[in-house]
């Protein structure tokens, strides 16, 4: 116990120390929100990866989908690495950096306003982001409850308050740069931790060969009659597995806290390095988490009474004390890095895109930074309260909260953002349709699952499947609606795209048109 406490104290001390170290770079809006657009490739890549993978992944998703799909759940981690990291950096990285600098936009709603010349898009998207980031943030706390209970016998409410306060301190003091530096430290802990944990868990169960042999002997007639299905290449349910891959991988393309990392990177050379580092990080962390979760059925978890969130803690309960301390810090690192990114995104969006835009247009830089810090406190407190209420009432488990948030935000914003970078013909009307579609289908899904007022189609009843449908639907709706609505102002569009058209070929330019 003493060793674990010392590890926690050192960890928290470093996090807060970094916050005060970075405070000089958080004196204006650009510095507080984007680190002065001078963040290097390694910090940016780790910030992207640690914002991507949290306790939601390690405890919630890895446990739930490992139980459902067995070792085939590893494909989710591979999809996160290839589609959610590699392709996201290749497709979005350079263009996002160039066009956001051209438009001097610091948030996704601000990009929408200046790219499409639409203040309504800015206001609507800012509220979508703010509202739906709250349940996602609330879900980050829940993964810690069982682990802290196992390691320290600490009440869940104390875990929530401690994590909220400590994260709030370093983000409020140091802004984006403190978050980026801490993300790098936390990312290193995650890399070491996941490798050590996988080795220990498999070693306890007879090594990789022994664990796979035991998994192949597990039968669940309610899932599949195929022998050894949980140790098979594609698992028992390919369709739903693909839906999870789409939600957790493609979703990053439309989440503001992920896209913002491309705003802040310092130059184009850094994007190439960041692409490689981010992909390797995702391969190890996400691939490792889901691979570990695939062995969840080797535990004696009673999912009906304990829930999916108990699976990973049961896998870890016999680890040595020092390694258990590392696991706690691993999950803390994953959760705090994502929490810091979310609260910074939410507070900056509400301040820049709503308060300054609609209520106080003459707000000074100093007052904007102060307002963002106040909104950080409000947002962290609100999400912590919701986390405690959700835990006490058991309204939803981790994966459901995350699925609703990812589906609504990415379903609404992915298509307008992606087409806004690549296609000049994209219209405001099409983007508004995407907003309505993404938020609408996820809200209806939530109402259907919570109060059973009506029934969704079987394939879309899961928030995960519905979230995947929200994103794909937006990608289909935006070009269709754009082609049947009035063309945007070509002169303005040409000016926006001028920042990178000088470097493209003639065929590429024709494609943009």
N, C-alpha and C positions, 0 to 999 in steps of 0.2 A: 504493500500500500504506500509506503514511504517513497519508493522509487517512482511509482505512478504519479504521486502528487508532485514530486520534484520535476518530473517531465512536463507536467501541465503548467506549473509555475514558470518554468523556463520558456515554454512555448508562448504563453500569454505575454510574458515580459518582452520577448522579441517582437511580437506583433505590435504591441503598443509603442515600443521604442522606435520601430520603423515609421509609425504614424507621426511621431514628433520629428523624426529625421527628415521626413518629406514635407513638413508644413510650409517651408519657404516657397515651394512650388505650387501652393494652393491658395495664392493670394488674389488671383483674378479668376474669372469664369473659365477661360480657356485652360488655365493651369489646373483648376479644381476638377473640371469635367474630363479633360483629355490629356493632362500632364504636359501641356504646352505642345502637343503633337510632336513630341521628341522621344517617344518611348522606343527602345531598341527591340530587335527581333526576338531575342530570348525571353525578355520580360513579357512582350506581347503574346508570344506563343503560349507561354505558361499561363498568362492571364486568360487567354481564350480557353485553354484546356481545363483549368481549375474552375472557371465560371460554368463550363459545360457539365462537369461531373461533380455531383454533390452526394450527400447522404441519401438523396432521392434515388440515385443510381445504385449506390453501394448497398443500402439496406432495403429500399423499396423495390426498385425495378429488378435488380439482380436476384433477389429472393423470389419475387412473384413469377418472373418469366423463366427463371431457372427451374422452378417447380413445375411450371406448365409445359416447358419445351425441352427440359433436360439439357444435355451438353450442347444441343443445337442453339441454345440461347447465346452462345459465343458469337454467332453471326450478327447479333445486335451490336456487339462491340466492334466487330469488323466493319459493319455498316457505318457506325459512328466515326471510325477512323478514316474511311474512304470517302463517304458521302458527306458526313458532318464536319470533317476537318479538311482533308486533302482538297476535295473539289470545291468546298466553300472558300478556301483561301485562293485557289486558282481562278475561280469564276468571279468572286466578289472582291478579293483583296485590293488589287491595283485600282480597279475602277472606283471602288468606294472611296479610297484615299484621295484620288484625283478630283472626283466630282464634289466631294464634301468640302475639300479645300477651295475649289472654284466657287462654290456657293456659300462658303463660310458657314456651314451648318455643323452644329455640335451634337445634335440629337436626331433620331429618326423622324419625329414629327417636323422638325425644322427642315430636314431634307425634303420631306413631302411638300411643305409650303413653298420652298424656293424652286424645287424641280418642276412642280406642276402649277406654280403661281396660284395657290389655293390656300387661303387662311382656314377655311372650313376643314380641310384635310388635316391641317396641323392640330386644330383643337380636338377633332373627333379622335384622331389617332393617339393623342396625348392621354385622353381619358380611357381609351381602350387599354393602353399600356399600363397606366396607373392602377386601374381597377383589377385587371387580371394578373398583374404581378403580385398582388397581395396574397392570393391563395397559394401561388407557387412559393413565395417566400415563407409562408406559414408551414408549408410541407417540409422545408429544410430542417426545422427543429426536431420533427418527429423521429427521424432516424437515430437521434442521439439518446432517446429516452431509455431504450432497452440496454444499450451498451453502457451508459453511465450507471444504470441500475446494477448491471453485472459487475462492473469494475469498482464502483465506489459506493454503491447503495445510496445514491443521491436522488431526491425527489425530482420528478420531471420538470416541475415548475422552476426549480432552482437552476436546472440545466438551461432552460429557455432564457431566463433572465440573465444568467452569466454570459451566454453566447451573444445575446442581443447587445448587452452593455459593452462588452469587450470589442465586438466588431464595430459598434457605433463609434467608440473612442477613436480608433485609428483611421476610420473613414472620414469622420467629421474633422479631425485635425489635419490629416495629410491628403485627403482627396484621392484622385485617380492614381497618382504616383505611389502613394502609400499602399493602395490596393494592389498595384502591379508588382511592387517589390515583395509584398507579403505573399502574393499569389505564386511568385517564383519559389519562395521558401516552402510554402505549403505544397507546391507541386512536387518538389524534391522529396518531401516526406511521403506524399502519396505514391510516388514511383517505388521508393524503397519498401514502403509498407505493404503494398499489394503483392509484390514479389515474395516478401517474407511470409505473408499470411497464406498465400497459395501453397507455398512449399510446406509450411507447418501443417495445414489442414490435410493435404494429400498424404503427407508422411504418416500422419496419425491413422489414415485409412488404408494403409498398405501401398503407398506410392501411387503414381498415375495409373499404372496397369491394374493394380488391385482395386482402386476406387472405381475405375471404369467397369471392371468385372462385376463389382457389387451393384453399380448403377444399372447394368444390363439385366440384372436379375429382378429389378423392381418392376412390379406389374400394377396397373391401375385400370381396371376394366371400364371405369367411368370416362377415361380419357381415350384409351386405345386398347385393342386386343392384340396388337402386334408385339411379339416378344422382343425385349431389348430396345423398345422404341425411345426410351429416355437417354440411351447411350448412342443413338443413331445420328447420322449426318445432318438430317433435316428435321428430326423430331416428329411429334404427333400431329402438328397443326401448322402447315406451311403458310396458309393464308393469313392467319392472325400474327404469325411470326413476321411476315413481310410488313404488315401494318405497323407493328412496333418499330421495325427498322426505319420505316418512312417517317413516323412521328418523331423519333428520337434523333434522326440524322438530318432529314430535310428541314426539320423545325428550326435548327440553328440559323438557317438562312434568313429567317424572318423575325428573329428575336433581337430586340434593340440592344440588350446587354452584351450580345455576342458581336453584332455588327459594329458596335462602338469601338471595338478593339482595332478595327481597320482604320477608323478615323484618326487614332492616336499614334499609329506607327510612323516612324520618322522619315523613311524614304523607301523607294521602290526596291532597292537591293535587300532591305530588311524583310520585305514580303517573301522573297525566295527562301531565305533562311527560316523565317517563321513558318512557312508552309511545311518544311521538312520536320522541324522540331515539334510543331503542333500535331502532325500526323503520327509521329513516333510516340508522343505522349499519349494520344488517344488509343493507339494500338495496345500499349501496355496497360493503361489504367482501365479503359472501358472493356477491352478484350479480357483483361484479368478479372474484372468484377463479374462479368457475365459468365465467364468460364467457371469461376468459383461458385456462383449461384446455381450452375448446372448440376452440382452435386448436392443440392438442398434436400433431395428425397432420401439421402443417406442418414438424415437426422430423423428423430421421432416427433417432429413438429405436428401438432394437431391444428391444421390450418383453419378448420371450422370454428374453433374456439380462440386460438391465439392470433390468427391472421397471418398474412404473408410476411409481415414485417418481423416476425419472430424467427424466420428461417435462417437468415445469415447469423444473427446472434447465437442460435443453437449450433451452427457450424463452428463458431469461435469459442464456445464456452469452456473448452478444455485446454486452451492455449496457455503457455507459461505466462506468469505475471508481467514480465518485462514486455513480452510480445503483445499482451493484452493492452498494456499502456500505449504501445505503438499504434495499435488498432484504434484506440480512442482518439489519439492525436491525428491519425489518418482521417478518420471521419470528421473530426473537428475541422481539420484543414480543408477538406472537401466542402463542408457546409459553410464555414466562415468565408471562404473565397467566393462562393456563389452568392451568399447573402450580401457581401460587400458590393459586389457588382450590381446586384438587383436594386439595392437601396440607393446606390449612387445614380443608376439609370432612372429610377422612379422620381427621385427628388429633383434631378436636373430637368427631367421632362416636365414635371408639374411647374417648376419655377420658370424655366425659359419659354416653354411652349404654351403655358396657360396663364400664369400670374402676370408675367411681363407682357405677354402678347395681348391679354384681354383686360387686365385690371390696372396694372402699373407700367405703361409703356415707357416711361422715362426713368425707370428704376436703374440706379447706378450699378457699376460692376461690384462695388463693395456690398451693396444691399442684396444683389443677386446671390453672392456667395453666402451671405448671412442667411438669406431665406432658404437656400439649398440645405444648409446645415440644420436649420429648424425642421425642414421637411424630412430630413434624414431621421431625426429623432421621432417625428410623428409616424413615419412609415415603419420604422423598426418596432415601435411600441404597438402599433396596430397589428402588424403581422404576428407579434409575439402573443398578443391577447387572443387572436384567432386561433393560433396554434394550440393554446391551452384549452380553449373552448372545444375545438375539434377533437383534441385528445380525450377530453372528459366525456363528450357526448358521442364520440365515435361516429361522426357524420360520414366520414370518408377516410380511406387509408391513403398512404403516400402517393401511390401511382395514380389514383383517381384525381387528386388535387393537381398533380403535375400535368396530367393529360388534359384537363380542362383548360389550364393556363396556357400551355404550349399550343394546344389546338386553336384557342381563340385568338391569341396574339399572332402566331405564325400564319394561321388561316386568313386573318385579316390583312397582315402587313407584308407577307412574303412576296406575293405577286406584284403589288404596287412598287415594292422596292426593287425587285429583280428586273422587271420590265422598265422601270424608271432608269436603270443603269444602261440598259441595252437597246431599248426600242423607242424611237422618237414618236411613234404613233399612239402611244399610251395616253388615254384621256382621264380626266378627273372623274367623269361619270363611271368609268370602268373601275377605278380605284375605290370609289364609294360603294359600288356593288360588292367588291371584295370585302370591304369592311363589314357590310351588312351580312354577307354570307358567312364569314368566319365567326363572328360574334354570335350571329343568329343560330347557326346549327349547333354550336357548343352550348349555348344557353338552353336551347330546347332539349338537348341531350341531358343536361344537368337536371332540368325540371322533370324530365321523364324518369330518370333514375332515382331521383330523390322523393318525388311525391306520386309517381305512377299515375299522373293525370291522363296520359296517353302513352301509346307504345311506339317506339322507334323500330325501324326495320332491324331484324335480328343481327345483320352484319355490322350495324352502326350503333348498337346499344352500348358497347364498350366505349368509354371516353377516348381510349387509345385509337381505336378504329375510326371513331368519329373525327378525331383530330387529324388523322391522316387524310380523311376525305375532305376536311375543311381546307387543307393546304392544296391538295390536288385540284379541288373544285375552283379555288381562286386562280390557279395557274391556267385553267381552261376558260373561266368566265372573263378575265381581264382582256385577253386579245379579242374575244368574240364581241364584247360590249364596245371595245375601242373601235372596232371596224364599222360598227353601225351608229356611232355617235360622232358628233362634230370634231374635226381635227383640231389639235391644239395649235396655239400661235407658233407658226414655224420659225419665225425670227427669234423668238425667245428660246425655243428648243435648240436651235442651231448654236446659240450662244452658250447654252448649258453644256452641250456635247463638244464644244470646241476644245475643252481641256485635254481630251485624249484622241480626238479624231486625227490630229496631225501625225500620229504614230501608227494608224491602221492602214491596211491595204484597201484597194478599190473594192474588191468583193465584200470585205468587211463593212465598208462604208455603205454599200448598197443594202446590206443586211440590216444595218441600223435604220435605214430609211423605210 
